[in-house]
């Protein structure tokens, strides 16, 4: 098993390096054929007198330029999943590459302008980006094919407890390219029988909602027999993962305490919220104006939709969005989330929801201080009340200020169940840092072009709580 994992790691690194090298090769062509000659040409002074040559490189100068470009690709690819061949779906890898290539080429072009101290032709840069995107798309599917040909889906055994396993099976079935659940057993069949079953011809064991008195023994047994284990964490597991480890004596101690962001962290977080909100309001104002006109022109109804949501300590505020549904969307007075085929969504609303334009007015909520850029998404008080009846721990999410985007939005979906959403948001809360905020803020741009993240709830649901 260790040998296979080593081979797999080497293959992924090799395929990723080849991909980055090809992208750098395309850049090298445009560097030598177009941009270096532009930056190297004679500069003119105020009265058209020649001021000497521009950028002059010897051999190693070109090497450094190409190495710098490769390093930028490597760093951003590592951060945004552009190298996760076999782990992510090929389309997800490609979407990551779109974002990565745009950022790297933007930085590169900005450096050209600084060096030239003036306008530099952008057309070759656009041509280069388009060629790189075509290569990236093709390479994402070629590498995925190579990976899957060598490493078939893992055969898994699912062990579940009291609750039905339909939901977790459905999740694993979305990645049939990686996993195949070939058998399911319930903990009620007897722990000795399950131990024996775990030694069968399986590549991994899924432990789903198994009571602690059995789960602990199962984890130790599988670990001791070199079996890969997929454990779905409980709330206490997430809390312990974010705890502080103390070394007071010769026994490890995990410290869990009442959560609060340090005062200097609150100051920095609020400072960035204000600055970024002002900058983005200015930059997106043309899009907001066009969206407002489109919403108003469609049915003559109000442009903005204001809805009561809860932020830190369940304090209520009115969140603002561009209206994407009919004016009478909740005429029955029942609070409900948007479903997958929701007839209440207007054609204009469908477009602005997919492009996230409906969320832009929330920049003013951030500026006001009701929300932050990063934090748990604010829920409606009525929906929170429903969740709390079955899951009192859901209140833990309101220990920090609500956010425009959060951990559950980056790693989950619109229709992620409240229990899973709570675990994701608690991961953010218990591991909070300014650097985590910056990482999630940058990842938000990638999520905005990921279609699955806006998937609605099922038609028979009013909240994200599964009816079963």
Secondary structure, DSSP 8 states (H G I E B T S, - for coil): -HHHHHHHHHHHHHHHHHHHHHHHHHHHHHIIIIIHHHHHSEEE-TTS-EEEES----HHHHHHHHHHHHHHHHHHHHHHTTT-BTTB-HHHHHHHHHHHHHHHHHHHHHHHHHHHTS----HHHHHHHHHHHHHHHHHHHHHHHHHHHHS--EEEEEEE-SS-SHHHHHHHHTTTTTEEEEEEEEGGG-HHHHHHHHTSS-SEEEEES--HHHHHHHHHHHHHTT--EEE---HHHHHHHTSEEE-SSSS-EEE-------HHHHHHHHHHHHHHHHHHHHHHHHHHHHHHHHHHHHHS--SEEEEEEE-GGG-EEEEEEE--B-TTTTTT------BTT-TTB-HHHHHHHHTTGGGTTHHHHHHHTS-EEES-----HHHHHHHHHH-GGGGGGGGS--EEE-HHHHHS-TT--HHHHHHHHHHHHHT--HHHHHHHHHHHHHHTT-GGGG--B-TT-SSSS---
